[in-house]
């Protein structure tokens, strides 16, 4: 076996490419054995705050931080965990949020704030968008957790919009507005224009979405398999007839 073949077997593939926004010192932590050094926790926590502030997202750095918490439970910072979960939630439809949950301790997993974010994620995964916004702004909702992440709602609306775009060719305006939950006058109209949505010329209560390969009806293809022993029986019955 050649050295290249051995490397192909024993080198684990990277989960994702390096984000353009990742600084060199963070890259050296994430891509080396330094990712297991607890002394790097403060550096990674600061980097998570930068992602929140700058609307960037580095999945591998976030997962590396949670992994360090897993190995060093006395160094866990609950605020950083919430920030990571918010970033991962904003990355839907990627499965990052579920990956993050797998790295949390049982105590953290049952934390009330974490539980609220899990509930938000379930609404989104089930496409219960109206319930998502209602819970977010309810008395028991996690609205206060979004204080330092002003880009969160835009990321969620992008996910909702992408989901709607692969599901519908046309949809009631009121229904779409409830899915996106815009409050300021003109915000919905600007969003619709930016996404190429147009009010139907014959019915102003309907919005038409661009036709794509995803939202077109597809014919059902039914394939039947017939085993050889079944075929011989059919032939035999034909002879008897």
C-alpha positions as CSV (number, residue, x, y, z in Angstrom):
1,X,0.0,0.0,0.0
2,X,1.4,3.4,-1.0
3,X,1.8,6.3,1.4
4,X,-1.0,8.3,-0.4
5,X,-3.4,5.3,0.1
6,X,-2.5,5.1,3.8
7,X,-3.2,8.8,4.2
8,X,-6.5,8.5,2.4
9,X,-7.5,5.8,4.9
10,X,-6.2,7.3,8.2
11,X,-6.8,11.0,7.6
12,X,-10.3,12.1,8.6
13,X,-11.9,14.5,6.2
14,X,-12.6,18.1,7.4
15,X,-16.3,18.7,8.1
16,X,-16.2,22.0,6.3
17,X,-13.8,24.3,4.4
18,X,-12.1,27.2,6.2
19,X,-14.4,30.2,6.3
20,X,-12.9,33.3,4.8
21,X,-13.5,35.2,8.0
22,X,-11.5,32.9,10.2
23,X,-8.3,34.5,11.5
24,X,-5.0,32.7,11.2
25,X,-4.6,32.2,15.0
26,X,-8.0,30.6,15.2
27,X,-7.2,28.4,12.2
28,X,-4.1,27.2,14.0
29,X,-6.2,26.2,17.0
30,X,-9.0,24.5,15.1
31,X,-6.8,22.6,12.7
32,X,-4.2,21.3,15.2
33,X,-3.9,19.5,18.5
34,X,-4.4,22.9,20.1
35,X,-8.1,22.4,19.7
36,X,-7.8,20.2,22.9
37,X,-5.8,22.8,24.9
38,X,-8.2,24.3,27.6
39,X,-6.0,27.4,27.6
40,X,-7.5,28.3,24.2
41,X,-11.1,28.5,25.6
42,X,-11.0,32.3,26.2
43,X,-9.7,32.9,22.7
44,X,-12.4,30.8,21.2
45,X,-15.1,32.4,23.4
46,X,-14.0,35.8,22.1
47,X,-14.1,34.6,18.5
48,X,-17.7,33.4,19.1
49,X,-18.6,36.9,20.2
50,X,-17.0,38.3,17.1
51,X,-19.1,36.0,14.9
52,X,-22.3,37.2,16.7
53,X,-21.3,40.8,16.2
54,X,-20.1,40.5,12.6
55,X,-22.7,38.1,11.3
56,X,-20.2,35.5,10.4
57,X,-20.2,31.8,11.3
58,X,-17.4,29.3,11.8
59,X,-19.0,25.9,12.5
60,X,-15.7,24.0,13.3
61,X,-14.6,26.7,15.8
62,X,-17.9,26.6,17.6
63,X,-17.9,22.8,17.8
64,X,-14.3,22.9,19.0
65,X,-15.4,25.2,21.8
66,X,-18.2,22.9,22.9
67,X,-15.8,19.9,22.8
68,X,-13.4,21.7,25.1
69,X,-16.3,22.3,27.5
70,X,-17.1,18.6,27.3
71,X,-13.5,17.8,28.4
72,X,-13.3,20.6,31.0
73,X,-16.7,21.0,32.6
74,X,-15.4,23.4,35.3
75,X,-14.6,25.9,32.5
76,X,-18.0,25.9,30.9
77,X,-19.5,29.3,30.0
78,X,-23.2,29.2,29.6
79,X,-23.4,32.5,27.7
80,X,-21.0,31.1,25.1
81,X,-23.0,28.0,24.7
82,X,-26.2,30.1,24.0
83,X,-24.2,32.1,21.4
84,X,-23.1,28.9,19.7
85,X,-26.6,27.5,19.6
86,X,-28.0,30.8,18.2
87,X,-25.3,30.8,15.5
88,X,-26.1,27.1,14.7
89,X,-29.8,27.8,14.6
90,X,-29.1,30.6,12.1
91,X,-27.3,28.1,9.9
92,X,-30.4,26.1,9.1
93,X,-31.1,23.9,7.1
94,X,-27.6,22.6,8.0
95,X,-27.8,20.1,10.9
96,X,-25.3,22.1,13.1
97,X,-27.8,22.7,15.9
98,X,-28.2,19.0,16.5
99,X,-24.5,18.5,16.3
100,X,-24.0,21.1,19.0
101,X,-26.6,19.5,21.3
102,X,-24.7,16.2,21.1
103,X,-21.7,17.9,22.7
104,X,-23.7,19.3,25.7
105,X,-23.7,17.8,29.1
106,X,-27.0,16.6,30.5
107,X,-27.1,19.5,32.9
108,X,-26.6,22.0,30.2
109,X,-29.0,20.3,27.9
110,X,-31.8,20.7,30.4
111,X,-31.0,24.4,31.1
112,X,-34.1,26.5,30.6
113,X,-32.6,28.8,28.0
114,X,-31.2,25.9,26.0
115,X,-34.6,24.2,26.2
116,X,-36.2,27.4,24.7
117,X,-33.8,27.3,21.8
118,X,-34.5,23.6,21.3
119,X,-38.2,24.5,21.1
120,X,-37.5,27.2,18.5
121,X,-35.5,24.7,16.5
122,X,-38.3,22.2,16.5
123,X,-40.8,24.7,15.2
124,X,-38.4,25.6,12.4
125,X,-37.6,21.9,11.5
126,X,-41.4,21.2,11.4
127,X,-42.0,24.4,9.3
128,X,-44.3,25.7,12.0
129,X,-43.1,29.3,11.3
130,X,-46.1,31.1,12.9
131,X,-45.6,29.2,16.1
132,X,-41.9,30.0,16.0
133,X,-42.5,33.8,16.0
134,X,-45.3,33.5,18.5
135,X,-43.1,31.6,21.0
136,X,-40.1,33.8,20.4
137,X,-42.1,36.9,21.5
138,X,-44.2,35.2,24.2
139,X,-43.7,36.0,27.9
140,X,-41.8,32.7,28.3
141,X,-39.9,33.0,25.0
142,X,-36.2,33.6,24.5
143,X,-36.4,37.1,22.9
144,X,-34.0,38.4,25.6
145,X,-31.3,36.0,24.3
146,X,-31.1,37.8,21.0
147,X,-30.0,41.1,22.4
148,X,-26.5,40.9,21.1
149,X,-27.3,39.0,17.9
150,X,-29.2,41.5,15.7
151,X,-28.7,39.3,12.6
152,X,-30.5,36.3,13.9
153,X,-34.0,37.2,12.6
154,X,-32.7,37.9,9.1
155,X,-31.0,34.5,9.0
156,X,-34.2,32.8,10.1
157,X,-36.2,34.7,7.5
158,X,-33.7,33.6,4.9
159,X,-34.3,30.0,5.9
160,X,-38.1,30.4,5.9
161,X,-37.9,32.1,2.5
162,X,-35.8,29.3,1.0
163,X,-38.2,26.7,2.4
164,X,-41.2,28.5,1.0
165,X,-39.5,28.9,-2.4
166,X,-39.0,25.1,-2.8
167,X,-42.5,24.4,-1.7
168,X,-44.8,26.9,-3.4
169,X,-45.2,28.5,-6.8
170,X,-47.8,30.8,-5.3
171,X,-49.0,31.6,-1.8
172,X,-51.5,33.9,-0.1
173,X,-49.9,37.2,0.9
174,X,-51.2,37.1,4.4
175,X,-49.9,33.6,5.0
176,X,-46.5,34.5,3.7
177,X,-46.4,37.6,5.9
178,X,-47.2,35.4,8.9
179,X,-44.4,33.1,8.0
180,X,-41.9,36.0,8.0
181,X,-43.4,38.1,10.8
182,X,-42.4,41.6,9.6
183,X,-43.7,44.4,11.8
184,X,-42.4,47.6,10.2
185,X,-44.4,49.1,7.3
186,X,-42.7,48.3,3.9
187,X,-40.4,45.7,5.3
188,X,-42.3,42.8,3.7
189,X,-42.6,44.5,0.4
190,X,-38.8,45.2,0.3
191,X,-38.1,41.6,1.2
192,X,-40.4,40.2,-1.5
193,X,-38.8,42.5,-4.1
194,X,-35.3,41.4,-3.1
195,X,-36.3,37.7,-3.5
196,X,-38.0,38.1,-6.8
197,X,-41.6,37.6,-5.5
198,X,-44.4,39.4,-7.4
199,X,-48.0,40.0,-6.5
200,X,-50.3,38.1,-8.9
201,X,-51.7,40.4,-11.6
202,X,-55.2,38.9,-11.4
203,X,-55.3,38.4,-7.6
204,X,-53.6,40.9,-5.3
205,X,-54.0,38.5,-2.4
206,X,-51.6,36.1,-3.9
207,X,-47.8,36.2,-4.4
208,X,-46.1,34.3,-7.2
209,X,-42.7,32.8,-6.5
210,X,-40.1,32.0,-9.2
211,X,-40.6,28.6,-10.7
212,X,-37.7,26.2,-10.0
213,X,-37.0,22.5,-10.3
214,X,-37.8,22.2,-6.6
215,X,-41.3,23.7,-6.6
216,X,-42.6,22.0,-9.7
217,X,-44.8,19.0,-9.4
218,X,-43.0,15.7,-10.3
219,X,-44.8,12.7,-11.8
220,X,-44.8,9.7,-9.5
221,X,-42.9,6.7,-10.9
222,X,-44.1,3.4,-9.8
223,X,-41.9,0.4,-10.3
224,X,-43.0,-3.1,-9.8
225,X,-40.6,-6.0,-9.4
226,X,-41.5,-9.5,-10.2
227,X,-39.3,-12.3,-8.9
228,X,-38.4,-15.3,-11.1
229,X,-40.4,-17.8,-9.1
230,X,-43.5,-15.5,-9.3
231,X,-43.0,-15.3,-13.1
232,X,-43.0,-19.1,-13.4
233,X,-46.3,-19.3,-11.6
234,X,-47.8,-16.7,-13.9
235,X,-46.6,-18.7,-16.9
236,X,-48.0,-21.9,-15.4
237,X,-51.4,-20.3,-14.8
238,X,-51.4,-19.2,-18.4
239,X,-50.9,-22.7,-19.6
240,X,-53.7,-24.0,-17.5
241,X,-56.0,-21.4,-18.9
